[in-house]
């Protein structure tokens, strides 16, 4: 009976309904059992199928009381088991959320990114002091955003795009016009994204593809239906193609699953690689 009741209402989603439904079913079951027993007893002794209401009532009240006691005991046990399972799941989700945020930050603030940025800065200092100052400002903007967003589950899309703009500026100092990034998001008010989500996809595109005069890399950030789309040309590096760890993308998928329950879509063909991020609305 407990399994039947659980299919109609679960402790996790509808605890009050589950409690009431369980008690009602147990009482009905007890009354039916007493009625059947009463009828069978009369038939065995009198060869007549008669339901004596007074006898039925006298047996029913104790039976219902006993049933309620047993039912409450079993219900309490099921409730505690479900509550414990829900508590474990909740703690697991919290742990995964913390791990996801930490992993996102770790993927951004890495020695290779800092090393490459400092190498570019070293060359700029002697060639163009003014551009060096702007480069330092953009680098500062990048790390300021990382520090400011480390405790947030989501940030406004406009803030993420501003951060991505600074990040792209730093990358263009390495790749020049061979790296082309186009942003077509005409209306992105009140849209939120997990911090560093778009930046990580842009960085992955740069990291995993060849960028040269012969094969420039084009990245297009746009919206389609209820998704933000980050699309890039596909001409992968041979060494990177062998590894295919996909840590950054899996991190983004896990964060979107945690925040909205929605799936991040990935589409790949011979010429392009696209990631579809479900649009999240800013919390009121």
Secondary structure, DSSP 8 states (H G I E B T S, - for coil): -HHHHHHH--TTT-HHHHHHHHHHHHHHHHHHHHHHHHHHHHHHHHSS----HHHHHHHHHHHHHHHHHHHHHHHHHHHHHHHHHHHHHHHHHHHHHHHHHHHHHHHHS-HHHHHHHHHHHHHHHHH-HHHHHHHHHHHHHHHHHHHHHTT-S-EEHHHHHHHHHHHHHHHHHHHGGGEEEEEE-S--TTEEE-TTHHHHHHHHHHHHB--SSSS-EEEEEEEETTEEEEEEE--B-HHHHHH---HHHHHHHHHHHHHHS---EEEE-SSEEEEEEE-EE---
